[in-house]
Amino acid sequence: MSRPLTQGASVDDRTHPALAGLDDVDWASLSHAYGAAADVPAHVRDALVPDRAALAVDELRVSVYHQGGHICSAAPPLLPFLVALAADPAVTVRAELLALTGKLAQAGADCRERFRDPGWEAAWATAVPALLRLLEDPDPAMRRECLFPLRYADPGTAEALWAALERESDPATRIALVDSLGVFAGRPGRTEESVRRLRRAALSRRAPLERLAAAVRLCLASPDAPDPELTSVVAEALRVSQLDEEACAGWDFASPAGLLEWLVNALGPDREGRTGLARTLLASPQPGRRTVGLRCAASVLSRWRSSVPVLLPDVAALLPDAEPENRHLAARVLGMCGEAARPWADALAELYGTAAAASAAEGDGAARGAGGEAPARGREERAARRARQAPLRARDTALWALARLGDVRAVGPVAERLAGERLGFATHQTHADGWWTYELDLQEVLAPLVAHADALLPALRHRLAAAASLDVRRCLCRALETWGPAAAPALPELLALLDTEAGPWALTALAAIGPQAAALDHNRLRALVDAPDQQPYAARMVARAYWRLTGDPGPALAVLLPDLDGRFVPHEPAAFLAELGPAAAPYADRLRASLPAYTESWLPMTTGYALWRITGETDEAVPLVLGALGPLAVPGRSADPAMAVAVRHLAEIGPDAVRQARPVLERIVAADERPVRHGNWRSVPDDEELGAAALAALNSLPERATSRPPSA
């Protein structure tokens, strides 16, 4: 369905050269993300009307570019109008037009051919000379803006950029030109001369930030080959230069902190270089640089095990930092590193107590802000709110880090949170790349404290009984599920939830408790299974929990077996048949039939394990489970969550299966670079889980002596 036409466009294409030929295009026969492109000419005309221009460009972005990944048929004829309008100094949205041009150029370069309109290449080739003319625009901001789309031009375009650099006088634009030349040097089709030329620029007597721009792009162009000479250039430039507004403009970053973090992490596999820069930043007298140092340290720690003893003491030294955000980040990094943070457990406990005292001194106003303020609007308001809440976040994070260690000093405060008004933790889990400081979730706090379940259960049971929110009920049920038999005292509260929306999670927790819950009234449980109008996910959860509690697989088979022949990956039925074991023999052939359609990761591994559980035969099963570890046999490839599960399955199958995986398992244990996805808060815990599983599997071999586990 087409988006509505903009009303009130009053610019006649006869009065502006940039619109010449606009009505010669049969826009209605073209399409964008919302259907026919008949609305495009009105938006193009509105780009000349100051009070409608920004909205007009945004409409074109949303409909023609949309979310990227393709070039629709409206994009090629639109492109010359975007560039022509951007060349007019009287247009108020020149930067926005060039940004949209760059997004389309990026999509055209990156998308698969079948998603690219056939007319794009010719339209782009015609647009490049017009964009190059903007390198001589009187406005240096426009000279920088045109570089974004030009980065996707033919590598031969670099000569025009070198020529522009020779005549350019604006420092920020010179940085942007060198950075763009570095992009060309890192692209397929680059020439060795272009790389040498950029290297000469990095090692020359140019301005430090220009040298920095060249060195960083050369590092990015060769991500597997650390270059100490270039690392030295980066370190020296960062030492003598201020990353001010001029530098941010040159690299097109909103803040110096974001730019600094990107520059350090651009060193890629240079562990020593990145570690050294992180330590320098951690010791900086400037609070903002220490913040960046903590984020850079987190990135290094997420990638290399050997960085832990080097960086973690420097991180821990910032637990009492004067800047609350730095206290918060230091606790977050320590908590991420798990057991390796134990030497600083006292400091974490002190941070929690210090933050508590500060909160009380403020009348707990920050706490009220964290729990009851209206949503912040605008960047400045969000930043102010974040600053107000920083002391509380530091306190919450210190408590989470103590809980990760299973430290008894976390028990009382967690019980207080459960009994109080403010939890301080999310009731849902968040997984994201990067170092977003999203709210930690309560389940992560409770799960490691299972040894102290008796002390926590009174408050948890009261919270569960009083909870009206599905999110809170679901979160607490999941925590009780992780506690297993230790959660048995919560049976009354879980039973009370069975007829509510939280019933599937309550029943799953009851099943995890085990024998003490198995004596429940089976007729009542069967009524839950037979309840009408259940959501599919709820029906599956209830049926599997019913099997675990009663031993009757009928309802689960009825719900899950149709998925073996469905359109979605049949992982859940395969996992249930594995749980069922030999009793699932009648369904083994149907399980095998699903294999040809899925050749990677979870399904073949789960199917192989299920076949072993059903038949006891290893010849067919073990290769399927081993296949999940295949990517780890390739240097530089990282693990996914299926791999830790696969390792545990191999250990369960027996020594012969483990021996077949031994080279990969030994590589996991011995690796310095963590064989998991780097760059997020889960990297270290995921590596710990995989490493522990690999070590346990190897130590199950009769011929292998016990080895020390890999460090965090």
C-alpha positions in Angstrom: 0.0 0.0 0.0 1.4 3.4 -1.0 2.2 6.0 1.6 0.0 9.1 1.4 1.0 11.9 -0.8 2.5 15.0 0.8 0.0 17.8 0.6 0.8 21.4 -0.4 3.9 20.9 -2.6 4.2 24.1 -4.6 7.5 24.0 -6.4 7.2 23.8 -10.1 10.0 21.8 -11.9 10.2 24.6 -14.5 11.6 26.9 -11.8 14.4 24.7 -10.5 17.0 22.9 -12.6 17.3 20.1 -10.1 13.8 19.0 -10.8 14.0 19.0 -14.6 12.6 15.8 -15.9 10.9 14.8 -12.6 7.5 14.3 -14.2 9.0 12.5 -17.2 9.4 9.4 -15.0 6.5 7.1 -14.8 6.7 6.9 -11.0 3.4 5.0 -10.6 4.9 2.1 -12.5 7.8 1.9 -10.1 7.7 0.6 -6.5 9.3 1.1 -3.1 8.7 -0.5 0.3 5.1 0.6 0.5 4.0 -0.2 -3.0 3.7 2.2 -6.0 6.1 5.1 -6.0 3.6 7.7 -7.2 4.3 9.7 -4.0 8.0 10.2 -4.7 7.7 13.4 -6.9 5.8 15.2 -4.2 8.5 14.4 -1.6 11.2 15.5 -4.0 9.5 18.8 -4.6 9.0 19.3 -0.8 12.7 19.0 -0.3 12.9 22.6 -1.7 10.3 23.9 0.8 12.1 24.7 4.1 9.3 23.8 6.5 8.6 20.5 4.8 12.1 19.5 3.6 13.2 17.4 6.6 10.0 15.4 6.6 10.2 14.9 2.8 13.7 13.5 2.9 12.7 11.2 5.8 9.7 10.0 3.8 12.0 9.1 1.0 14.4 7.4 3.3 11.6 5.3 4.9 10.0 4.3 1.6 12.9 4.1 -0.9 15.8 3.0 1.3 13.5 1.5 4.0 15.8 -0.8 6.0 18.5 -1.3 3.4 19.5 -4.7 1.9 17.9 -4.0 -1.5 17.5 -1.4 -4.2 13.9 -0.9 -5.3 12.9 0.2 -8.8 12.2 3.7 -7.6 15.8 4.2 -6.4 17.7 4.6 -9.7 15.5 7.4 -11.1 15.4 9.1 -7.7 19.2 9.2 -7.4 20.0 12.1 -9.8 17.4 14.3 -8.1 18.9 13.6 -4.7 22.4 14.6 -5.9 21.2 17.6 -7.9 19.3 19.0 -4.9 22.3 18.4 -2.6 24.4 20.5 -4.9 22.2 23.6 -4.4 23.4 25.8 -1.6 19.9 27.2 -1.1 18.5 23.7 -0.1 18.2 23.4 3.7 18.5 19.6 3.8 21.7 19.1 1.8 23.4 16.9 4.5 20.2 14.7 4.8 20.1 14.3 1.0 23.7 13.2 0.9 23.2 10.8 3.8 20.3 9.2 2.0 22.4 9.0 -1.2 25.1 7.3 0.9 22.6 4.8 2.4 21.4 3.9 -1.1 25.0 3.6 -2.4 25.8 1.3 0.5 22.8 -0.9 -0.1 23.6 -1.0 -3.8 27.2 -2.2 -3.0 26.3 -4.7 -0.3 23.0 -6.3 -1.4 22.8 -9.5 -3.4 22.3 -9.0 -7.1 18.7 -10.4 -7.1 17.7 -7.7 -4.6 19.3 -4.9 -6.8 17.2 -3.2 -9.5 18.9 -3.6 -12.9 19.0 0.1 -13.5 21.0 0.9 -10.3 24.6 0.5 -11.7 24.1 2.9 -14.6 22.4 5.5 -12.3 25.2 5.2 -9.8 27.9 5.6 -12.4 26.2 8.8 -13.6 25.9 10.1 -10.1 29.6 9.7 -9.1 30.9 12.6 -11.2 28.3 14.9 -9.7 29.3 13.8 -6.2 33.0 14.4 -7.0 32.2 18.0 -7.9 30.9 18.5 -4.4 34.5 18.1 -3.2 34.9 21.7 -4.3 31.8 23.0 -2.5 32.4 26.2 -0.5 31.0 24.5 2.6 33.5 22.2 4.3 30.6 20.2 5.9 29.2 19.4 2.4 32.7 18.4 1.3 32.7 15.9 4.1 29.1 14.7 3.6 29.7 13.8 0.0 32.5 11.4 1.0 30.0 8.9 2.5 28.4 7.9 -0.8 31.8 8.3 -2.6 33.2 5.5 -0.5 31.1 3.1 -2.6 32.4 4.3 -5.9 35.0 2.5 -8.1 38.4 2.3 -6.4 39.8 4.4 -9.2 37.8 7.3 -7.6 40.5 7.4 -4.9 42.7 9.5 -7.2 40.2 12.3 -7.1 40.2 12.1 -3.3 44.0 12.3 -3.2 43.8 15.4 -5.4 41.2 16.9 -3.1 43.4 16.3 -0.1 46.3 18.2 -1.7 44.1 21.4 -2.0 42.0 21.0 1.2 42.6 23.4 4.0 39.9 22.5 6.5 41.4 20.1 9.2 38.2 18.1 9.8 37.7 17.6 6.1 41.3 16.5 5.6 40.7 13.8 8.3 37.6 12.7 6.5 39.5 12.5 3.2 42.3 10.4 4.7 39.7 8.2 6.4 37.8 7.7 3.1 41.0 6.9 1.3 41.6 4.3 3.9 38.2 2.7 3.1 39.3 2.4 -0.5 42.6 0.8 0.6 40.6 -1.8 2.5 38.2 -2.8 -0.3 38.4 -5.6 -2.7 40.1 -4.6 -5.9 42.5 -2.3 -4.1 46.0 -1.9 -5.5 49.2 -2.4 -3.6 50.2 1.2 -4.5 47.1 2.5 -2.8 48.1 0.7 0.4 51.7 1.9 0.2 50.5 5.4 -0.4 48.3 5.3 2.7 51.1 3.8 4.8 53.4 6.6 3.8 50.7 9.0 5.0 50.5 7.2 8.3 54.3 7.3 8.8 54.8 10.8 7.5 55.0 14.2 9.2 51.4 15.0 8.6 49.1 16.3 11.3 48.8 13.6 14.0 45.0 13.1 13.4 45.6 12.6 9.7 48.3 10.0 10.5 45.9 8.4 13.0 43.2 8.2 10.3 45.5 6.5 7.9 47.0 4.1 10.5 43.6 3.0 11.8 42.2 2.3 8.3 45.3 0.2 7.5 44.8 -1.8 10.7 41.2 -2.4 9.7 42.2 -3.4 6.2 44.5 -6.2 7.6 42.5 -7.5 10.6 44.6 -10.7 10.9 48.0 -9.1 10.9 48.9 -6.8 13.8 51.4 -4.1 12.8 53.4 -2.7 15.8 54.5 0.3 13.7 50.9 1.3 13.0 50.0 0.6 16.6 52.7 3.0 17.7 51.3 5.7 15.4 47.8 5.2 16.9 49.2 5.4 20.5 51.3 8.5 19.9 48.5 10.3 18.1 46.1 9.6 20.9 48.7 10.8 23.4 49.4 14.2 21.8 45.9 14.9 20.3 42.6 16.1 21.7 39.6 14.4 20.1 37.6 17.5 19.9 34.6 18.6 17.8 36.9 19.0 14.8 38.0 15.4 15.1 34.4 14.2 15.6 33.4 16.0 12.5 36.2 14.5 10.5 35.2 10.9 11.5 31.5 11.7 11.7 31.1 10.7 15.4 28.6 12.3 17.7 31.0 12.2 20.7 34.7 12.1 21.5 34.1 9.0 23.7 32.5 7.0 20.9 35.3 8.0 18.5 38.1 7.1 21.0 36.6 3.7 21.6 36.3 3.0 17.9 39.9 4.0 17.3 41.3 1.7 20.0 39.2 -1.2 19.0 40.2 -0.7 15.3 43.5 -2.3 16.3 41.6 -5.6 16.0 43.8 -8.6 16.7 46.7 -6.6 18.2 46.2 -7.8 21.8 49.2 -6.0 23.2 48.4 -2.7 21.5 44.8 -2.7 22.6 45.7 -3.8 26.1 48.3 -1.0 26.4 45.9 1.7 25.2 43.2 0.4 27.5 45.6 0.6 30.5 46.6 4.1 29.5 43.0 5.2 29.3 42.1 3.5 32.6 44.9 5.6 34.3 43.8 8.9 32.7 43.1 11.9 34.9 40.1 12.6 32.7 36.9 10.8 33.9 35.6 10.5 30.3 38.8 8.8 29.1 38.6 6.3 32.0 35.0 5.5 30.9 36.3 4.7 27.4 39.2 2.7 29.0 36.6 0.5 30.8 34.7 -0.2 27.6 37.9 -0.9 25.8 39.1 -3.2 28.6 35.8 -5.0 28.4 36.3 -5.6 24.7 39.8 -6.9 25.2 38.8 -9.1 28.1 35.9 -10.5 26.0 38.5 -11.7 23.4 41.6 -12.9 25.2 41.9 -15.0 28.3 45.5 -13.8 29.0 44.3 -10.3 29.3 42.5 -11.0 32.6 45.5 -10.9 35.0 46.8 -7.8 33.2 43.6 -5.7 33.0 41.4 -6.8 35.8 43.5 -5.1 38.6 43.3 -1.8 36.7 39.6 -2.2 36.2 39.1 -3.0 39.9 41.1 0.1 40.9 38.2 2.2 39.5 35.5 0.7 41.8 35.8 3.8 44.0 36.1 6.2 41.1 34.7 9.6 41.6 32.5 9.2 38.5 29.5 7.0 39.3 29.3 5.7 35.7 32.9 4.5 36.0 32.0 2.7 39.3 29.1 1.1 37.5 31.2 0.0 34.5 34.1 -1.3 36.7 31.6 -3.5 38.6 30.0 -4.7 35.4 33.4 -5.7 33.9 34.4 -7.6 37.1 31.0 -9.3 37.2 31.4 -10.3 33.5 34.7 -12.1 34.4 33.1 -14.2 37.1 35.4 -16.2 39.3 38.4 -14.2 38.2 36.9 -11.2 40.1 36.9 -13.0 43.5 40.0 -11.2 44.7 37.9 -8.0 44.6 34.8 -9.3 46.3 35.5 -7.1 49.3 35.8 -4.1 47.1 32.5 -4.9 45.4 30.8 -5.4 48.8 32.2 -2.0 49.9 30.9 -0.4 46.7 27.5 -1.7 47.4 27.6 -0.4 50.9 29.0 3.0 49.9 26.4 3.4 47.2 23.6 2.5 49.6 24.8 5.1 52.1 24.9 7.7 49.3 21.4 6.8 48.2 20.1 7.1 51.7 21.8 10.5 52.1 20.0 11.7 49.0 16.7 10.7 50.4 16.5 7.9 47.9 15.5 10.4 45.2 17.5 8.6 42.6 15.7 5.4 43.5 12.4 7.0 43.0 13.6 8.3 39.7 14.7 4.9 38.6 11.4 3.3 39.4 8.7 5.9 38.8 9.8 8.7 36.5 8.0 9.4 33.2 9.9 8.3 30.2 12.7 10.7 29.3 12.3 12.7 26.1 15.2 14.0 24.1 18.9 13.3 24.3 19.6 15.9 27.0 16.8 14.7 29.2 17.9 11.1 28.8 21.5 12.0 29.6 20.4 13.9 32.7 18.2 11.0 33.9 21.1 8.6 33.3 23.4 10.8 35.4 20.9 10.8 38.3 20.6 7.1 38.2 24.3 6.3 37.9 24.9 5.8 41.6 22.1 3.3 41.8 23.3 1.5 38.8 26.7 1.1 40.4 25.1 -0.3 43.5 22.9 -2.7 41.5 25.8 -3.9 39.4 28.0 -4.5 42.5 25.3 -6.7 43.9 24.9 -8.6 40.6 28.7 -9.1 40.5 28.7 -10.5 44.1 25.8 -12.8 43.2 27.7 -14.1 40.2 30.4 -15.2 42.7 27.8 -16.8 44.9 29.1 -14.5 47.7 27.0 -14.8 50.9 27.1 -11.0 51.2 24.7 -10.8 48.3 22.0 -12.8 50.0 20.7 -10.2 52.5 20.5 -7.4 49.9 18.9 -9.6 47.3 16.3 -10.7 49.9 15.7 -7.0 50.7 15.1 -6.3 47.0 12.6 -9.1 46.7 10.7 -7.8 49.8 11.0 -4.1 48.8 9.4 -1.8 46.3 12.4 -1.4 44.0 13.9 -4.6 42.5 16.7 -2.7 40.7 16.8 -5.5 38.1 14.9 -6.2 34.9 12.4 -9.1 34.9 13.3 -10.0 31.3 16.5 -11.1 29.7 18.4 -8.9 27.2 21.0 -10.0 24.8 22.8 -7.4 22.7 26.1 -6.9 21.0 28.5 -4.2 22.3 28.7 -2.7 25.7 25.2 -1.4 26.1 24.5 -0.9 29.8 21.0 -2.3 29.7 19.4 -3.3 33.0 20.7 -6.5 34.4 18.0 -9.2 34.9 16.9 -10.6 38.2 17.1 -14.2 37.0 20.9 -13.8 36.5 21.1 -12.5 40.1 19.1 -15.4 41.6 20.4 -18.4 39.7 24.0 -18.4 41.2 22.6 -18.1 44.7 21.0 -21.5 44.8 23.2 -22.5 47.7 21.5 -19.8 49.7 17.9 -20.7 48.5 16.6 -21.3 52.1 17.5 -17.7 53.0 16.0 -16.2 49.9 12.9 -18.3 49.5 10.7 -16.5 52.1 11.1 -13.1 50.3 10.9 -14.7 46.9 7.7 -16.6 47.8 6.1 -13.5 49.1 7.0 -11.6 46.0 5.7 -14.3 43.8 2.4 -14.5 45.7 1.9 -10.8 45.5 3.0 -10.2 41.9 0.4 -9.0 39.5 2.7 -8.7 36.5 3.2 -11.6 34.2 6.8 -10.4 33.7 7.6 -10.7 37.4 5.8 -14.0 37.8 7.5 -15.5 34.7 11.0 -14.3 35.9 10.6 -15.7 39.4 9.3 -19.0 38.0 12.3 -19.3 35.8 14.6 -18.6 38.7 12.9 -21.3 40.7 13.3 -23.6 37.7 17.1 -23.1 37.8 17.1 -23.9 41.5 15.5 -27.2 40.9 14.8 -29.3 44.1 16.0 -26.4 46.3 12.9 -24.5 45.2 10.5 -27.2 46.8 9.3 -24.8 49.6 7.7 -22.6 46.9 5.3 -25.4 45.8 2.2 -23.6 47.2 3.0 -20.4 45.3 3.7 -22.2 42.1 0.5 -24.2 42.4 -1.5 -21.0 42.9 -0.3 -19.8 39.5 -1.3 -22.9 37.5 -4.6 -21.4 36.4 -3.1 -18.0 35.5 -1.3 -16.7 32.5 1.9 -17.7 34.2 0.8 -21.3 34.4 3.2 -22.7 31.8 6.2 -21.3 33.6 4.9 -22.4 37.0 4.4 -25.9 35.8 7.9 -26.0 34.2 9.3 -24.9 37.6 7.3 -27.7 39.3 8.7 -30.2 36.9 12.3 -29.0 37.7 11.7 -29.4 41.4 11.3 -33.2 40.8 10.0 -35.9 43.1 8.4 -33.5 45.7 6.3 -32.0 42.9 5.5 -35.3 41.2 2.9 -36.2 43.9 0.6 -33.5 42.6 -2.9 -34.3 41.5 -2.5 -35.8 38.0 -6.2 -35.0 37.1 -5.5 -31.3 37.8 -2.4 -31.5 35.7 -4.3 -33.2 32.8 -6.9 -30.4 32.9 -4.1 -28.0 32.3 -2.9 -30.0 29.3 -6.5 -30.2 27.9 -7.3 -26.5 28.4 -8.7 -25.0 25.2 -7.4 -22.0 23.3 -3.8 -22.3 24.5 -1.0 -20.4 22.7 1.2 -22.9 20.8 4.2 -22.1 23.0 2.1 -22.6 26.2 0.8 -25.9 25.0 4.3 -27.2 24.3 5.6 -26.1 27.7 2.6 -27.6 29.6 2.8 -30.9 27.7 6.6 -31.3 28.3 6.2 -30.4 32.0 3.3 -32.9 32.3 5.6 -35.7 30.9 8.3 -34.9 33.5 5.8 -34.9 36.3 3.7 -37.9 35.4 5.8 -40.0 33.0 3.0 -39.8 30.4 4.4 -38.7 27.0 1.1 -38.8 25.2 0.2 -35.0 25.3 3.8 -33.9 24.4 3.9 -36.3 21.5 0.5 -35.0 20.3 1.7 -31.4 20.4 5.3 -31.8 19.2 5.3 -34.6 16.6 3.4 -32.5 14.0 6.3 -30.0 14.1 8.6 -32.7 12.6 6.8 -32.2 9.3 6.2 -28.5 9.7 7.7 -25.4 8.1 9.9 -24.5 11.1 13.1 -26.1 12.4 11.9 -29.1 14.5 14.4 -28.6 17.3 11.9 -28.9 20.1 10.4 -32.3 19.1 13.9 -33.6 18.5 14.9 -32.5 22.0 11.8 -34.1 23.5 12.4 -37.4 21.7 15.9 -37.4 23.2 14.4 -36.9 26.6 12.0 -39.8 26.0 14.8 -42.1 25.0 14.1 -45.7 23.9 10.3 -45.2 24.1 10.7 -42.9 21.1 11.9 -45.7 18.8 8.7 -45.6 16.7 9.6 -42.0 15.7 13.3 -42.5 14.9 12.7 -42.6 11.1 10.6 -39.4 11.1 13.4 -37.8 13.0 16.0 -38.9 10.4 13.8 -37.6 7.7 14.2 -34.0 9.0 18.0 -34.0 8.6 18.5 -33.3 4.8 16.7 -29.9 5.2 19.0 -28.7 8.0 22.7 -29.2 7.9 24.1 -26.9 10.6 24.1 -26.2 14.3 21.3 -27.2 16.6 19.0 -29.6 14.7 21.6 -32.1 13.4 23.3 -32.1 16.8 20.0 -32.5 18.7 18.9 -35.2 16.3 22.1 -37.1 16.6 21.9 -37.0 20.4 18.2 -38.1 20.2 19.1 -41.0 18.0 21.8 -42.2 20.4 19.3 -41.8 23.3 16.7 -43.8 21.4 18.9 -46.6 19.8 22.1 -46.6 21.8 24.0 -46.7 18.5 26.9 -44.3 18.0 27.8 -44.8 14.3 25.0 -42.6 13.1 24.7 -40.3 16.1 28.2 -39.2 16.9 29.1 -37.6 13.5 25.9 -35.5 13.8 26.9 -34.3 17.2 30.5 -33.7 16.1 29.2 -31.6 13.2 28.2 -28.9 15.6 31.9 -28.4 16.5 32.9 -28.2 12.9 33.3 -24.4 12.8 35.8 -24.6 15.7 38.1 -26.6 13.5 38.6 -23.5 11.3 41.0 -20.9 12.8 39.2 -17.7 13.7 35.7 -19.2 13.8 33.7 -18.7 17.0 31.4 -21.0 18.8 27.6 -20.7 19.1 25.6 -21.9 22.1 25.0 -25.3 20.4 28.7 -26.2 20.8 28.8 -26.3 24.6 25.7 -28.5 24.5 27.3 -30.7 21.9 30.4 -31.1 24.0 28.3 -32.2 27.0 26.4 -34.7 24.7 29.7 -36.2 23.6 30.8 -36.7 27.2 27.6 -38.4 27.9 27.8 -40.7 24.9 31.2 -41.9 26.1 35.0 -42.0 25.7 35.0 -43.1 22.1 32.9 -40.0 21.1 35.1 -37.7 23.1 38.3 -39.1 21.5 36.9 -38.2 18.0 36.5 -34.6 19.2 39.7 -34.5 21.2 41.7 -32.2 18.9 39.0 -29.6 18.9 38.4 -30.0 22.7 42.1 -29.5 23.4 42.1 -26.4 21.2 39.2 -25.0 23.2 40.9 -25.6 26.5 44.3 -24.2 25.4 43.2 -21.2 23.4 44.1 -17.7 24.5 41.6 -16.1 22.1 38.2 -17.1 23.4 36.5 -19.4 20.8 33.2 -17.6 21.2 31.6 -14.5 19.8 33.6 -11.4 21.1 32.4 -8.0 22.1 29.5 -8.4 24.5 28.8 -9.1 28.1 28.1 -12.8 27.5 31.5 -13.5 25.8 33.3 -14.5 29.0 30.5 -16.5 30.6 29.9 -18.3 27.2 33.7 -19.0 27.0 33.7 -20.3 30.6 30.8 -22.6 29.9 32.4 -24.0 26.7 35.8 -24.3 28.3 34.4 -26.1 31.4 32.4 -28.5 29.2 35.5 -29.3 27.0 37.7 -29.9 30.0 35.1 -32.1 31.7 34.8 -34.1 28.5 38.6 -34.5 28.2 38.9 -35.4 31.9 36.4 -38.2 31.4 38.9 -40.1 29.3 40.6 -42.8 31.4 44.0 -42.1 29.8 44.0 -38.3 30.6 45.2 -36.8 33.8 43.1 -34.0 35.3 44.0 -30.6 33.9 43.5 -27.2 35.2 40.5 -25.3 33.7 41.1 -22.4 31.4 41.2 -19.0 33.0 38.2 -16.7 32.7 
